[in-house]
Amino acid sequence: MQRRLINNADGYGFTPGVNEGIVATFKAGLVTSTSCTPNFGHLGDAGKVAKEFPQVSFGIHFNLSVGKPLSDPKDVPTLVDEKGMMWGARLLEKIRAKHVRHEDCVKELTAQAAILADQGVTISHFDGHQNKHLYPVYFDACLEVGKKFNIRGIRCHNRALWTNSGPVAGGALIAYYLKNPVRFATHTIGRKRTAAALAAGFKAADRLITPGYADTSHKSHRRFWETLAETLPEGSSEVYCHPAIPDDLLRANAKYTEPRLEEMKILTDPALVELYKEKKINLINFFEL
């Protein structure tokens, strides 16, 4: 079997600096996919950009937690506070209290997908801001809207923990989860959501490569990307990243900011691109699953 990798850049449309950083990685060749965030007002002509980079799949980064909805707040009242803003960190609390209505989720996610579709983008896959799309109600709405727009791919949530030395497996993996039971629970939910989506006809990679849990590895560190090239297993894998040129808008709306520039520099380094070629890693997009 081949070693196949989808390298997905999250958040196209978040800010102009995010867009600029992501496009730079398209040009370098290591990033083969992106997820677009339509409700921040900086999507621009994503359809034109998608045509410029046919090797890159354009998906949607569904968002029901941050910023203003694209829908009129009056039409999605269970998704917003008294100021018409989405619930942010309180979203899960509202879902658990059964305050959030399925129909409101579907309405807003439909509005987000429609922007891309209207620009002529064939939406390759869906994922979610901070992976909150895995929440109850929210995830079912994603599946419904995904089918409505013929979106066939999803982010895989079969997490494969990675370190600076490679994958965490066997006794080391068991020991990690015994020390981190909450993470074991959330990762198990992610696996169940992935299985449900596959059963509904969606496609996903075999695993989601996840550094930084079991050691100091990080996507803004070159060593992680070098280790991944050396240790990537056979089959299809997905990793998501956040390359960007940090701007004031990003700093005002996100906690993870300056390391994004380091990600961009690493992912546009010709030497790293050459390493992935030497290791015969087949860089694919979501349409190739």
Contacts in CASP RR format, 6 or more apart in sequence:
PFRMAT RR
TARGET T0000
AUTHOR 0000-0000-0000
METHOD contacts of the structure
MODEL  1
MQRRLINNADGYGFTPGVNEGIVATFKAGLVTSTSCTPNFGHLGDAGKVA
KEFPQVSFGIHFNLSVGKPLSDPKDVPTLVDEKGMMWGARLLEKIRAKHV
RHEDCVKELTAQAAILADQGVTISHFDGHQNKHLYPVYFDACLEVGKKFN
IRGIRCHNRALWTNSGPVAGGALIAYYLKNPVRFATHTIGRKRTAAALAA
GFKAADRLITPGYADTSHKSHRRFWETLAETLPEGSSEVYCHPAIPDDLL
RANAKYTEPRLEEMKILTDPALVELYKEKKINLINFFEL
1 234 0 8 1.000
1 235 0 8 1.000
2 234 0 8 1.000
2 235 0 8 1.000
2 280 0 8 1.000
2 282 0 8 1.000
3 232 0 8 1.000
3 233 0 8 1.000
3 234 0 8 1.000
3 235 0 8 1.000
3 237 0 8 1.000
3 279 0 8 1.000
3 280 0 8 1.000
3 281 0 8 1.000
3 282 0 8 1.000
4 205 0 8 1.000
4 235 0 8 1.000
4 236 0 8 1.000
4 237 0 8 1.000
4 281 0 8 1.000
4 282 0 8 1.000
4 283 0 8 1.000
4 284 0 8 1.000
4 288 0 8 1.000
5 32 0 8 1.000
5 228 0 8 1.000
5 232 0 8 1.000
5 236 0 8 1.000
5 237 0 8 1.000
5 238 0 8 1.000
5 239 0 8 1.000
5 276 0 8 1.000
5 281 0 8 1.000
5 282 0 8 1.000
5 283 0 8 1.000
5 284 0 8 1.000
6 32 0 8 1.000
6 33 0 8 1.000
6 57 0 8 1.000
6 205 0 8 1.000
6 236 0 8 1.000
6 237 0 8 1.000
6 238 0 8 1.000
6 239 0 8 1.000
6 283 0 8 1.000
6 284 0 8 1.000
6 285 0 8 1.000
6 286 0 8 1.000
6 289 0 8 1.000
7 30 0 8 1.000
7 31 0 8 1.000
7 32 0 8 1.000
7 33 0 8 1.000
7 239 0 8 1.000
7 240 0 8 1.000
7 241 0 8 1.000
7 267 0 8 1.000
7 283 0 8 1.000
8 31 0 8 1.000
8 32 0 8 1.000
8 33 0 8 1.000
8 34 0 8 1.000
8 35 0 8 1.000
8 127 0 8 1.000
8 155 0 8 1.000
8 238 0 8 1.000
8 239 0 8 1.000
8 240 0 8 1.000
8 241 0 8 1.000
8 286 0 8 1.000
9 22 0 8 1.000
9 25 0 8 1.000
9 31 0 8 1.000
9 33 0 8 1.000
9 34 0 8 1.000
9 35 0 8 1.000
9 240 0 8 1.000
9 241 0 8 1.000
9 242 0 8 1.000
9 243 0 8 1.000
10 34 0 8 1.000
10 35 0 8 1.000
10 61 0 8 1.000
10 127 0 8 1.000
10 240 0 8 1.000
10 241 0 8 1.000
10 242 0 8 1.000
11 18 0 8 1.000
11 22 0 8 1.000
11 34 0 8 1.000
11 35 0 8 1.000
11 36 0 8 1.000
11 37 0 8 1.000
11 61 0 8 1.000
11 242 0 8 1.000
12 18 0 8 1.000
12 19 0 8 1.000
12 22 0 8 1.000
12 34 0 8 1.000
12 35 0 8 1.000
12 36 0 8 1.000
12 37 0 8 1.000
12 43 0 8 1.000
12 46 0 8 1.000
12 58 0 8 1.000
12 61 0 8 1.000
13 19 0 8 1.000
13 36 0 8 1.000
13 37 0 8 1.000
13 38 0 8 1.000
13 40 0 8 1.000
13 41 0 8 1.000
13 42 0 8 1.000
13 43 0 8 1.000
13 44 0 8 1.000
13 46 0 8 1.000
14 37 0 8 1.000
14 40 0 8 1.000
14 42 0 8 1.000
14 244 0 8 1.000
14 250 0 8 1.000
14 253 0 8 1.000
14 254 0 8 1.000
15 40 0 8 1.000
15 42 0 8 1.000
15 244 0 8 1.000
15 247 0 8 1.000
15 249 0 8 1.000
15 250 0 8 1.000
15 253 0 8 1.000
16 42 0 8 1.000
16 247 0 8 1.000
16 249 0 8 1.000
17 244 0 8 1.000
17 245 0 8 1.000
17 246 0 8 1.000
17 247 0 8 1.000
17 249 0 8 1.000
17 250 0 8 1.000
18 42 0 8 1.000
18 242 0 8 1.000
18 244 0 8 1.000
18 245 0 8 1.000
18 250 0 8 1.000
18 260 0 8 1.000
19 42 0 8 1.000
20 244 0 8 1.000
20 245 0 8 1.000
21 243 0 8 1.000
21 244 0 8 1.000
21 245 0 8 1.000
21 260 0 8 1.000
21 264 0 8 1.000
22 31 0 8 1.000
22 34 0 8 1.000
22 243 0 8 1.000
22 244 0 8 1.000
23 49 0 8 1.000
23 53 0 8 1.000
24 243 0 8 1.000
24 264 0 8 1.000
24 268 0 8 1.000
25 31 0 8 1.000
25 241 0 8 1.000
25 243 0 8 1.000
25 264 0 8 1.000
25 267 0 8 1.000
25 268 0 8 1.000
26 34 0 8 1.000
26 53 0 8 1.000
26 56 0 8 1.000
27 268 0 8 1.000
28 267 0 8 1.000
28 268 0 8 1.000
28 269 0 8 1.000
28 270 0 8 1.000
28 273 0 8 1.000
29 55 0 8 1.000
29 273 0 8 1.000
29 283 0 8 1.000
30 267 0 8 1.000
30 268 0 8 1.000
30 272 0 8 1.000
30 273 0 8 1.000
30 276 0 8 1.000
30 283 0 8 1.000
31 56 0 8 1.000
31 241 0 8 1.000
31 243 0 8 1.000
31 267 0 8 1.000
32 55 0 8 1.000
32 56 0 8 1.000
32 57 0 8 1.000
32 283 0 8 1.000
32 284 0 8 1.000
32 285 0 8 1.000
33 56 0 8 1.000
33 57 0 8 1.000
33 58 0 8 1.000
33 59 0 8 1.000
33 124 0 8 1.000
33 125 0 8 1.000
33 285 0 8 1.000
33 286 0 8 1.000
34 56 0 8 1.000
34 57 0 8 1.000
34 58 0 8 1.000
34 59 0 8 1.000
35 59 0 8 1.000
35 60 0 8 1.000
35 61 0 8 1.000
35 125 0 8 1.000
35 126 0 8 1.000
35 127 0 8 1.000
35 128 0 8 1.000
35 240 0 8 1.000
36 43 0 8 1.000
36 46 0 8 1.000
36 58 0 8 1.000
36 59 0 8 1.000
36 60 0 8 1.000
36 61 0 8 1.000
36 116 0 8 1.000
36 121 0 8 1.000
37 43 0 8 1.000
37 61 0 8 1.000
37 63 0 8 1.000
37 129 0 8 1.000
38 60 0 8 1.000
38 70 0 8 1.000
38 112 0 8 1.000
38 113 0 8 1.000
38 115 0 8 1.000
38 116 0 8 1.000
39 63 0 8 1.000
39 67 0 8 1.000
39 68 0 8 1.000
39 69 0 8 1.000
39 70 0 8 1.000
39 112 0 8 1.000
40 67 0 8 1.000
40 253 0 8 1.000
42 249 0 8 1.000
43 115 0 8 1.000
43 116 0 8 1.000
45 119 0 8 1.000
46 58 0 8 1.000
46 116 0 8 1.000
46 119 0 8 1.000
46 121 0 8 1.000
47 58 0 8 1.000
47 116 0 8 1.000
47 119 0 8 1.000
47 120 0 8 1.000
47 121 0 8 1.000
48 119 0 8 1.000
49 58 0 8 1.000
50 56 0 8 1.000
50 58 0 8 1.000
50 119 0 8 1.000
50 120 0 8 1.000
50 121 0 8 1.000
55 285 0 8 1.000
56 285 0 8 1.000
57 124 0 8 1.000
57 125 0 8 1.000
57 285 0 8 1.000
57 286 0 8 1.000
57 287 0 8 1.000
58 116 0 8 1.000
58 121 0 8 1.000
58 122 0 8 1.000
58 123 0 8 1.000
58 124 0 8 1.000
59 116 0 8 1.000
59 121 0 8 1.000
59 123 0 8 1.000
59 124 0 8 1.000
59 125 0 8 1.000
59 126 0 8 1.000
59 127 0 8 1.000
59 151 0 8 1.000
59 286 0 8 1.000
60 112 0 8 1.000
60 113 0 8 1.000
60 116 0 8 1.000
60 123 0 8 1.000
60 125 0 8 1.000
60 126 0 8 1.000
60 127 0 8 1.000
60 151 0 8 1.000
61 126 0 8 1.000
61 127 0 8 1.000
61 128 0 8 1.000
61 129 0 8 1.000
62 109 0 8 1.000
62 112 0 8 1.000
62 126 0 8 1.000
62 127 0 8 1.000
62 128 0 8 1.000
62 129 0 8 1.000
62 133 0 8 1.000
62 142 0 8 1.000
62 145 0 8 1.000
63 86 0 8 1.000
63 112 0 8 1.000
63 128 0 8 1.000
63 129 0 8 1.000
64 79 0 8 1.000
64 86 0 8 1.000
64 91 0 8 1.000
64 105 0 8 1.000
64 108 0 8 1.000
64 109 0 8 1.000
64 129 0 8 1.000
64 132 0 8 1.000
64 133 0 8 1.000
64 138 0 8 1.000
65 86 0 8 1.000
65 87 0 8 1.000
65 88 0 8 1.000
65 89 0 8 1.000
65 91 0 8 1.000
65 129 0 8 1.000
65 130 0 8 1.000
65 132 0 8 1.000
66 86 0 8 1.000
66 88 0 8 1.000
66 129 0 8 1.000
66 253 0 8 1.000
67 85 0 8 1.000
67 86 0 8 1.000
67 88 0 8 1.000
68 84 0 8 1.000
68 85 0 8 1.000
68 86 0 8 1.000
69 76 0 8 1.000
69 79 0 8 1.000
69 80 0 8 1.000
69 84 0 8 1.000
69 86 0 8 1.000
69 108 0 8 1.000
69 111 0 8 1.000
70 108 0 8 1.000
70 111 0 8 1.000
70 112 0 8 1.000
70 115 0 8 1.000
71 107 0 8 1.000
71 108 0 8 1.000
71 111 0 8 1.000
73 79 0 8 1.000
73 80 0 8 1.000
73 84 0 8 1.000
75 104 0 8 1.000
75 107 0 8 1.000
76 104 0 8 1.000
76 107 0 8 1.000
76 108 0 8 1.000
77 104 0 8 1.000
78 94 0 8 1.000
78 99 0 8 1.000
78 100 0 8 1.000
78 101 0 8 1.000
78 104 0 8 1.000
79 86 0 8 1.000
79 87 0 8 1.000
79 100 0 8 1.000
79 104 0 8 1.000
79 105 0 8 1.000
79 108 0 8 1.000
80 86 0 8 1.000
80 87 0 8 1.000
81 87 0 8 1.000
87 93 0 8 1.000
87 94 0 8 1.000
91 100 0 8 1.000
91 132 0 8 1.000
91 135 0 8 1.000
91 138 0 8 1.000
92 132 0 8 1.000
92 135 0 8 1.000
94 100 0 8 1.000
95 135 0 8 1.000
95 136 0 8 1.000
95 137 0 8 1.000
95 138 0 8 1.000
100 137 0 8 1.000
100 138 0 8 1.000
101 137 0 8 1.000
102 137 0 8 1.000
102 140 0 8 1.000
102 141 0 8 1.000
105 137 0 8 1.000
105 138 0 8 1.000
105 140 0 8 1.000
105 141 0 8 1.000
106 141 0 8 1.000
106 144 0 8 1.000
106 145 0 8 1.000
109 141 0 8 1.000
109 142 0 8 1.000
109 145 0 8 1.000
110 145 0 8 1.000
110 148 0 8 1.000
113 123 0 8 1.000
113 145 0 8 1.000
113 146 0 8 1.000
113 148 0 8 1.000
113 149 0 8 1.000
113 151 0 8 1.000
114 149 0 8 1.000
116 123 0 8 1.000
117 123 0 8 1.000
117 149 0 8 1.000
123 146 0 8 1.000
123 149 0 8 1.000
123 150 0 8 1.000
123 151 0 8 1.000
124 151 0 8 1.000
124 152 0 8 1.000
124 153 0 8 1.000
124 285 0 8 1.000
124 286 0 8 1.000
124 287 0 8 1.000
125 151 0 8 1.000
125 152 0 8 1.000
125 153 0 8 1.000
125 154 0 8 1.000
125 155 0 8 1.000
125 286 0 8 1.000
126 133 0 8 1.000
126 142 0 8 1.000
126 145 0 8 1.000
126 146 0 8 1.000
126 151 0 8 1.000
126 153 0 8 1.000
126 154 0 8 1.000
126 155 0 8 1.000
127 133 0 8 1.000
127 154 0 8 1.000
127 155 0 8 1.000
127 240 0 8 1.000
128 142 0 8 1.000
128 155 0 8 1.000
131 155 0 8 1.000
131 157 0 8 1.000
132 138 0 8 1.000
133 139 0 8 1.000
133 142 0 8 1.000
134 157 0 8 1.000
134 189 0 8 1.000
134 190 0 8 1.000
134 193 0 8 1.000
139 193 0 8 1.000
139 196 0 8 1.000
143 196 0 8 1.000
143 197 0 8 1.000
143 200 0 8 1.000
143 202 0 8 1.000
145 151 0 8 1.000
146 202 0 8 1.000
147 200 0 8 1.000
151 202 0 8 1.000
152 201 0 8 1.000
152 202 0 8 1.000
152 203 0 8 1.000
152 286 0 8 1.000
153 202 0 8 1.000
153 203 0 8 1.000
153 204 0 8 1.000
153 286 0 8 1.000
153 289 0 8 1.000
154 194 0 8 1.000
154 197 0 8 1.000
154 202 0 8 1.000
154 203 0 8 1.000
154 204 0 8 1.000
155 204 0 8 1.000
155 208 0 8 1.000
155 238 0 8 1.000
155 240 0 8 1.000
156 194 0 8 1.000
156 204 0 8 1.000
156 205 0 8 1.000
156 206 0 8 1.000
156 207 0 8 1.000
156 208 0 8 1.000
156 238 0 8 1.000
157 187 0 8 1.000
157 190 0 8 1.000
157 191 0 8 1.000
157 193 0 8 1.000
157 194 0 8 1.000
157 208 0 8 1.000
158 190 0 8 1.000
158 191 0 8 1.000
158 194 0 8 1.000
158 204 0 8 1.000
158 206 0 8 1.000
158 207 0 8 1.000
158 208 0 8 1.000
159 187 0 8 1.000
159 190 0 8 1.000
159 191 0 8 1.000
159 207 0 8 1.000
159 208 0 8 1.000
159 210 0 8 1.000
160 167 0 8 1.000
160 207 0 8 1.000
160 208 0 8 1.000
160 209 0 8 1.000
160 210 0 8 1.000
160 237 0 8 1.000
161 167 0 8 1.000
161 168 0 8 1.000
161 173 0 8 1.000
161 176 0 8 1.000
161 210 0 8 1.000
161 211 0 8 1.000
161 212 0 8 1.000
161 213 0 8 1.000
161 214 0 8 1.000
162 168 0 8 1.000
162 209 0 8 1.000
162 210 0 8 1.000
162 211 0 8 1.000
162 212 0 8 1.000
162 217 0 8 1.000
162 224 0 8 1.000
162 227 0 8 1.000
162 228 0 8 1.000
162 231 0 8 1.000
163 211 0 8 1.000
163 212 0 8 1.000
163 214 0 8 1.000
163 215 0 8 1.000
163 217 0 8 1.000
163 227 0 8 1.000
164 215 0 8 1.000
164 216 0 8 1.000
164 217 0 8 1.000
164 223 0 8 1.000
164 224 0 8 1.000
164 227 0 8 1.000
165 215 0 8 1.000
165 227 0 8 1.000
165 231 0 8 1.000
166 227 0 8 1.000
166 228 0 8 1.000
166 230 0 8 1.000
166 231 0 8 1.000
167 231 0 8 1.000
167 233 0 8 1.000
168 176 0 8 1.000
168 213 0 8 1.000
168 214 0 8 1.000
172 214 0 8 1.000
176 213 0 8 1.000
176 214 0 8 1.000
177 183 0 8 1.000
177 184 0 8 1.000
177 187 0 8 1.000
180 213 0 8 1.000
183 213 0 8 1.000
194 204 0 8 1.000
197 204 0 8 1.000
198 204 0 8 1.000
203 286 0 8 1.000
203 289 0 8 1.000
204 238 0 8 1.000
204 289 0 8 1.000
205 236 0 8 1.000
205 237 0 8 1.000
205 238 0 8 1.000
205 289 0 8 1.000
206 235 0 8 1.000
206 236 0 8 1.000
206 237 0 8 1.000
207 233 0 8 1.000
207 236 0 8 1.000
207 237 0 8 1.000
207 238 0 8 1.000
208 237 0 8 1.000
208 238 0 8 1.000
208 239 0 8 1.000
208 240 0 8 1.000
209 228 0 8 1.000
209 232 0 8 1.000
209 237 0 8 1.000
209 238 0 8 1.000
209 239 0 8 1.000
211 217 0 8 1.000
211 218 0 8 1.000
211 219 0 8 1.000
211 224 0 8 1.000
212 218 0 8 1.000
217 223 0 8 1.000
217 224 0 8 1.000
217 227 0 8 1.000
218 224 0 8 1.000
218 259 0 8 1.000
219 225 0 8 1.000
219 239 0 8 1.000
219 241 0 8 1.000
219 242 0 8 1.000
219 263 0 8 1.000
220 259 0 8 1.000
220 260 0 8 1.000
220 262 0 8 1.000
220 263 0 8 1.000
220 266 0 8 1.000
221 262 0 8 1.000
221 266 0 8 1.000
222 266 0 8 1.000
222 269 0 8 1.000
222 272 0 8 1.000
225 266 0 8 1.000
225 267 0 8 1.000
225 272 0 8 1.000
226 272 0 8 1.000
226 275 0 8 1.000
228 239 0 8 1.000
229 272 0 8 1.000
229 275 0 8 1.000
229 276 0 8 1.000
229 279 0 8 1.000
229 281 0 8 1.000
230 279 0 8 1.000
232 279 0 8 1.000
232 281 0 8 1.000
236 284 0 8 1.000
236 289 0 8 1.000
241 263 0 8 1.000
241 267 0 8 1.000
242 256 0 8 1.000
242 259 0 8 1.000
242 260 0 8 1.000
242 263 0 8 1.000
243 260 0 8 1.000
243 263 0 8 1.000
243 264 0 8 1.000
243 267 0 8 1.000
243 268 0 8 1.000
244 250 0 8 1.000
244 260 0 8 1.000
244 261 0 8 1.000
244 263 0 8 1.000
244 264 0 8 1.000
245 260 0 8 1.000
245 261 0 8 1.000
245 264 0 8 1.000
246 257 0 8 1.000
246 258 0 8 1.000
246 260 0 8 1.000
246 261 0 8 1.000
250 257 0 8 1.000
250 260 0 8 1.000
251 257 0 8 1.000
266 272 0 8 1.000
276 283 0 8 1.000
END
